[in-house]
Amino acid sequence: MQTLFNMKKLLGIVVLGLLWSGNAYSNEAPYYENSLNTNILEYGWEIVSKTDGGLVATEIYTLKKNNWTLICNVDTAQITTICALP
């Protein structure tokens, strides 16, 4: 009877340890690349807003995922995209 109690206690400690260790990585930044399409289609980012960058053929996209914000500057004249976390 004592052995069963000890095994349940050990199982409870292991389960609680796994639950707590899962939160250790919760503040890690999500994956992203310098591609607007890849960030949306593969990594699950969602467009929140799109604004004109003020320069010719430049657009700035603001994307969100969980509590993270990603800013992507798309230059259609040079066909480049640069994304960064603020």
Secondary structure, DSSP 8 states (H G I E B T S, - for coil): -HHHHHHHHHHHHHHHHHHHHHGGGTTS-----S-HHHHHHTT--EEEEEEE-SSTTEEEEEEEETTEEEEEEEETTTTEEEEE--
